[in-house]
Amino acid sequence: MTVTRQAVLRELLDHVRSVRRGGRALIAVDGLDGAGKSVLVSELIDLASRDDARPPAEDNRPLACVSIDGFHRPRSVRYAEGRGPESFYRDSYDYPAFVESVVEPFRTGEAIAPAVWDVDADEPVAPDPLNLPDDCVLLVDGIFLHRPELRDHWDASVWIEVPFAVSVPRGNARFPHLNDADPESESNRRYVGGQRLYFAEAAPWDRATWNLDNTDLDRPNLIR
């Protein structure tokens, strides 16, 4: 991590830890596939862990994370209406299960279930409750997190800004069968088109508490 990136993420970490201090805070980390959501969350948690032994203790608020990817719907449901952009946006995730398993118990101080479905195996995940401290920040990373049925659950949120020309090759690098870097190619139509439906419905950059331009990984830019 460059010095510049660490300084920007340190600033974001300070902002995140200030949300609902003294209680539990639920914060969305939203962005395109390939924007760098899960890496960002890992970096923030790593920075926070370095603070644990450093006074003052009241500033060293614990962080935890879950991913919306643990709440995919079964493959048969995700593709029931085809493999186009509409089904990607509308049918990929089980939001009621996410609210029931994460949001509601987190608010009442109970253990959460960080995942209910294994998307690769296409089968349920065995229950594995996660207990969190009372004064805790829970980061939730994933796509589509500012959509109407989720946006009121967040105490704050981050939108990671990256253009499709950057996010598509970054995201596709994780999947050998997706090797076309052109956002307008047919192989990328489901994902890019689904995100454009999301943009039209939710304008996540306007609803986010913080926007992080993550186009240049070495020099991100944080905008309140």
C-alpha positions as CSV (number, residue, x, y, z in Angstrom):
1,M,0.0,0.0,0.0
2,T,1.5,3.4,-1.0
3,V,1.8,6.2,1.5
4,T,-0.8,8.2,-0.4
5,R,-3.3,5.3,-0.4
6,Q,-2.7,4.6,3.3
7,A,-3.3,8.3,4.2
8,V,-6.6,8.4,2.3
9,L,-7.8,5.1,3.8
10,R,-6.8,6.3,7.3
11,E,-9.0,9.3,6.7
12,L,-11.9,7.1,5.6
13,L,-11.4,4.8,8.6
14,D,-11.6,7.8,11.0
15,H,-14.9,8.8,9.3
16,V,-16.3,5.3,9.5
17,R,-15.4,4.9,13.2
18,S,-17.2,8.2,14.0
19,V,-20.6,6.9,12.9
20,R,-23.0,6.1,15.7
21,R,-20.2,6.1,18.2
22,G,-21.1,4.2,21.4
23,G,-23.4,1.8,19.5
24,R,-23.4,-0.5,16.5
25,A,-23.0,1.1,13.0
26,L,-23.9,-0.6,9.7
27,I,-22.0,0.8,6.7
28,A,-22.4,-0.2,3.0
29,V,-19.3,-0.4,0.7
30,D,-20.8,-0.3,-2.7
31,G,-19.4,-0.2,-6.2
32,L,-19.1,-2.0,-9.5
33,D,-17.6,-5.5,-9.9
34,G,-13.9,-4.8,-10.0
35,A,-14.1,-1.4,-8.2
36,G,-12.1,-2.8,-5.3
37,K,-14.7,-3.2,-2.6
38,S,-13.5,-6.3,-0.9
39,V,-9.9,-5.1,-1.1
40,L,-10.8,-1.8,0.4
41,V,-12.7,-3.5,3.3
42,S,-9.7,-5.7,4.0
43,E,-7.4,-2.7,4.0
44,L,-9.6,-0.8,6.5
45,I,-9.8,-3.8,8.8
46,D,-6.1,-4.2,8.6
47,L,-5.5,-0.6,9.5
48,A,-8.0,-0.8,12.3
49,S,-6.3,-3.9,13.7
50,R,-3.0,-2.0,13.9
51,D,-4.7,0.5,16.3
52,D,-5.8,-2.2,18.8
53,A,-2.8,-1.7,21.0
54,R,-2.4,2.0,20.5
55,P,-4.0,4.5,22.9
56,P,-6.5,6.2,23.2
57,A,-8.5,3.0,23.4
58,E,-11.9,4.8,22.9
59,D,-10.8,5.7,19.3
60,N,-9.9,2.1,18.4
61,R,-13.4,1.0,17.6
62,P,-13.6,-2.6,16.2
63,L,-14.5,-3.3,12.6
64,A,-16.0,-6.4,11.1
65,C,-17.3,-7.3,7.7
66,V,-19.7,-9.4,5.7
67,S,-20.4,-9.6,2.0
68,I,-23.7,-9.5,0.2
69,D,-22.3,-12.3,-1.9
70,G,-23.2,-14.6,1.0
71,F,-26.9,-13.9,0.1
72,H,-27.1,-15.0,-3.5
73,R,-30.3,-16.7,-4.6
74,P,-30.0,-20.2,-6.0
75,R,-28.8,-20.5,-9.6
76,S,-32.2,-21.7,-10.7
77,V,-33.8,-18.5,-9.5
78,R,-31.0,-16.1,-10.7
79,Y,-31.3,-17.4,-14.2
80,A,-35.1,-18.2,-14.3
81,E,-35.7,-15.1,-16.4
82,G,-32.7,-15.5,-18.6
83,R,-29.1,-14.2,-18.5
84,G,-29.7,-10.6,-19.4
85,P,-29.1,-7.3,-17.4
86,E,-32.6,-7.3,-16.0
87,S,-32.3,-10.7,-14.2
88,F,-28.8,-9.8,-13.0
89,Y,-30.1,-6.6,-11.3
90,R,-33.5,-7.9,-10.1
91,D,-32.9,-11.6,-9.2
92,S,-29.3,-12.0,-8.0
93,Y,-29.7,-11.6,-4.2
94,D,-32.0,-12.6,-1.4
95,Y,-32.4,-9.3,0.3
96,P,-35.1,-10.4,2.8
97,A,-32.6,-13.1,4.0
98,F,-29.9,-10.5,4.4
99,V,-32.1,-8.3,6.5
100,E,-33.3,-11.2,8.6
101,S,-29.8,-12.7,9.1
102,V,-27.6,-9.6,9.4
103,V,-29.5,-6.3,9.7
104,E,-32.1,-7.2,12.3
105,P,-29.9,-9.2,14.7
106,F,-27.1,-6.6,14.4
107,R,-29.5,-3.9,15.5
108,T,-30.7,-5.9,18.5
109,G,-27.2,-6.9,19.7
110,E,-27.5,-10.5,18.7
111,A,-25.2,-12.7,16.7
112,I,-25.5,-12.4,12.9
113,A,-25.4,-15.1,10.2
114,P,-22.7,-13.7,7.8
115,A,-23.9,-16.0,4.9
116,V,-26.8,-18.2,3.9
117,W,-25.8,-19.4,0.4
118,D,-22.7,-20.7,-1.2
119,V,-22.9,-19.3,-4.7
120,D,-20.1,-21.5,-6.2
121,A,-21.5,-24.8,-4.7
122,D,-25.1,-23.5,-5.2
123,E,-26.2,-24.8,-1.9
124,P,-27.1,-23.5,1.6
125,V,-24.3,-22.5,4.0
126,A,-24.3,-24.3,7.4
127,P,-25.2,-21.9,10.2
128,D,-22.1,-20.1,11.6
129,P,-23.2,-17.3,14.0
130,L,-20.9,-14.4,14.4
131,N,-20.9,-12.5,17.7
132,L,-19.9,-8.8,17.5
133,P,-19.2,-6.3,20.3
134,D,-21.7,-3.6,21.1
135,D,-19.6,-0.7,19.9
136,C,-18.8,-2.1,16.5
137,V,-18.8,-1.0,12.9
138,L,-20.0,-3.7,10.4
139,L,-18.9,-3.1,6.8
140,V,-21.0,-4.7,4.2
141,D,-19.4,-4.9,0.8
142,G,-21.2,-5.7,-2.5
143,I,-23.0,-4.5,-5.5
144,F,-26.4,-2.7,-5.7
145,L,-26.3,-1.7,-2.0
146,H,-28.0,1.6,-2.5
147,R,-31.1,0.1,-4.2
148,P,-34.4,1.2,-2.7
149,E,-35.0,-1.9,-0.5
150,L,-31.6,-1.6,1.2
151,R,-30.7,2.1,1.4
152,D,-32.6,2.9,4.6
153,H,-30.8,0.2,6.5
154,W,-27.4,1.9,6.4
155,D,-26.1,4.3,9.0
156,A,-23.6,5.5,6.3
157,S,-22.2,4.3,3.0
158,V,-19.3,4.4,0.6
159,W,-19.6,4.5,-3.2
160,I,-16.4,3.4,-4.9
161,E,-16.1,5.3,-8.2
162,V,-14.4,3.5,-11.1
163,P,-15.3,3.7,-14.8
164,F,-16.4,0.6,-16.6
165,A,-13.2,0.8,-18.7
166,V,-11.3,0.1,-15.6
167,S,-13.7,-2.0,-13.6
168,V,-14.5,-4.6,-16.3
169,P,-10.9,-5.8,-16.9
170,R,-10.2,-5.7,-13.1
171,G,-13.3,-7.7,-12.4
172,N,-12.9,-10.1,-15.3
173,A,-9.3,-11.0,-14.2
174,R,-10.9,-13.1,-11.4
175,F,-12.8,-15.3,-13.9
176,P,-10.9,-17.0,-16.7
177,H,-14.1,-17.3,-18.9
178,L,-14.5,-13.5,-18.9
179,N,-11.6,-12.2,-20.9
180,D,-13.1,-9.3,-23.0
181,A,-12.0,-6.0,-21.6
182,D,-14.5,-4.0,-23.7
183,P,-17.5,-3.0,-21.5
184,E,-19.8,-3.0,-24.5
185,S,-19.0,-6.6,-25.6
186,E,-21.7,-9.2,-25.5
187,S,-19.9,-11.2,-22.9
188,N,-20.1,-8.2,-20.5
189,R,-23.7,-7.2,-21.4
190,R,-25.4,-8.9,-18.4
191,Y,-23.1,-7.2,-15.8
192,V,-22.6,-3.8,-17.3
193,G,-26.2,-3.6,-18.4
194,G,-27.4,-4.6,-14.9
195,Q,-25.3,-1.9,-13.4
196,R,-26.7,0.7,-15.7
197,L,-30.2,-0.3,-14.6
198,Y,-29.0,0.2,-11.1
199,F,-27.6,3.6,-11.9
200,A,-30.9,4.7,-13.4
201,E,-32.9,3.6,-10.4
202,A,-30.6,4.4,-7.5
203,A,-27.8,7.0,-8.5
204,P,-25.6,5.5,-5.7
205,W,-23.0,8.3,-5.9
206,D,-25.6,10.8,-4.9
207,R,-26.9,8.8,-1.9
208,A,-23.5,7.7,-0.5
209,T,-22.0,9.4,2.5
210,W,-18.5,9.3,1.0
211,N,-17.4,8.8,-2.6
212,L,-14.0,7.2,-3.1
213,D,-12.5,7.5,-6.6
214,N,-10.5,4.3,-6.8
215,T,-9.5,4.5,-10.5
216,D,-5.8,4.9,-9.6
217,L,-5.2,2.4,-6.8
218,D,-2.1,4.2,-5.7
219,R,-3.8,7.6,-5.5
220,P,-7.4,7.3,-4.5
221,N,-9.5,10.4,-3.8
222,L,-12.0,10.7,-1.0
223,I,-14.9,13.0,-1.4
224,R,-17.4,13.7,1.3
